[in-house]
Amino acid sequence: MRDHPRLLAFQRGATDLVAVTAEVILAPVDGWNRLVQSFQSRAALQDEVFRLQQENRVLKGQTQRLVSLLSENARYKALLNSARDIEDELVAAQITSL
C-alpha cells in the first residue's frame, strides 16, 4: 500500500503544497530581511565612501607637500650649481691673475 501510485502522487502533492505554503508564509520575512540587508549594505557603502574621501584629502595634502619639497629641492640644486660655477670662475680668475 505504501508504494501505491495514488498515495505517492498524493504525498508529492502534499509536499509541494507545504513547500509553496511555507514560501508564501515566509515571503514577508524574506522581504524584510532583504530590505534590512539593503539598508545595512547602503550604510556600509556610505561609511566606505566617507573613509575614502578622508583618505583622499590626506593624500592630496601629502601630494601638495611633495610638490613643494620637489620645487624647493630644485631651487637648492640650482643654488649649489651656481655656487660651483662661481667657484670655478674664481679659480680660473686666480690662475689668470698669477
C-alpha positions, -999 to +999 in steps of 0.1 A: +000+000+000+029+024+007+041+022-029+007+027-044+009+053-072-020+073-060-005+075-025+028+085-039+012+112-060-008+125-030+024+126-009+043+145-036+013+169-040+012+174-002+049+180-001+047+206-029+017+223-012+036+225+021+067+240+003+046+266-015+027+274+016+060+279+035+073+302+008+041+323+009+042+325+047+079+333+048+078+358+019+072+389+041+100+378+064+123+372+034+113+406+020+120+423+053+154+406+056+163+418+021+153+453+030+173+453+062+203+439+043+199+466+017+199+494+043+229+478+060+249+475+028+239+511+019+252+523+053+284+503+049+289+518+014+283+553+028+309+546+056+334+534+029+328+565+008+334+587+038+366+569+047+379+571+011+371+608+010+391+614+041+420+593+028+418+612-005+421+645+014+452+633+033+468+621+001+461+654-017+478+672+012+508+648+010+509+654-027+509+692-023+537+689+003+557+666-020+553+691-049+565+719-026+595+699-015+605+690-050+603+726-060+624+736-030+649+708-038+652+721-074+660+756-061+687+742-038+702+723-067+703+754-088+720+773-059+745+746-055+753+745-092+756+783-093+780+781-063+801+756-082+801+778-113+812+808-092+839+787-076+852+775-110+852+811-122+871+822-091+897+795-096+901+805-132+905+842-122+931+833-096+951+813-121+950+840-147+960+866-122+992+847-115 
